């Protein structure tokens, strides 16, 4: 069966394991997801499974989205995401947190919190200027951006201030520490990108 | 969403009474040695008590042999804690008793406070 789920980050807490050690755990409300489309190499050039998640009023979807789901006899779903997978699946198949088991490793994809226009110190961990010795306005300055007359310009891709956050971020090989099929909850050890309520994707770990 | 997390958190240990800074306590900790499980006591003064449901904790300070101070922080919802006994209350005027770290001998005592 496909090992992939779409979920919502609930928040973090600490849970005690059998040894009584407190573990930092992120709780994700994931699934139930439904297979909405199967991509095949013959037809689409690649193998993937599209999953849908989240109840939504039909009025909230565009005609295209609604038609895509109606044609397959599926209920309206808020989020559709593809998971690259060569597994066989049929449209309408249900995927729940039971696809994963405790102790397994998973990759979690989320959208990081937005930081706005951030300076080099926050964005790239630049050291900034000296804190003392007569400094004024140089505390969080980036320093030199490039060399002098040669090359006479700033190389493209140089690090500097700019927009930070709201990026797609994957955290690899998080351990699954709890599963609650009744409430569709899955708990992974460690932090997950994004704020509470953010959309996250859970996949089988690439590096086991 | 907060309710979902609350439901997952550890239950309150009924063998732990209300604890305040300055209390002299005896913490009974379960220790696993191979297959055997025994209970170890840790006696000392509470120099810090943090509330906060699932994350509540206390820090207990004890002066071991040779006047070496030992501090241990216990998570009150941990399954490792068997029970906690409050032996006496100390009269203190602040919540964090970090000044106890500089005190030794007679000055490291707290005046007893009796329940009204």
Interface residues (C-beta under 8 A of the other chain):
Chain A: X10 X11 X13 X14 X15 X16 X19 X20 X22 X27 X29 X178 X180 X183 X185 X187 X196 X197
Chain B: X1 X2 X4 X5 X7 X8 X9 X10 X30 X32 X54 X55 X75 X77 X78 X79 X80
